[in-house]
Amino acid sequence: MKRNRAEYDYAGAVSDKEADELVQFVKEFKDEVEAWLEKKHPELW
């Protein structure tokens, strides 16, 4: 797995494109989690 090698082997192993894709994924995931929480546990909002 490249992800694990990048974390432990050396800095700079992840390209800017890969980092941008990860940031976008995390933003989308956050939105999905927040929507689920708001629907399933509105008392938390």
Secondary structure, DSSP 8 states (H G I E B T S, - for coil): -HHHHHHHS-TT-S-HHHHHHHHHHHHHHHHHHHHHHHHH-GGG-
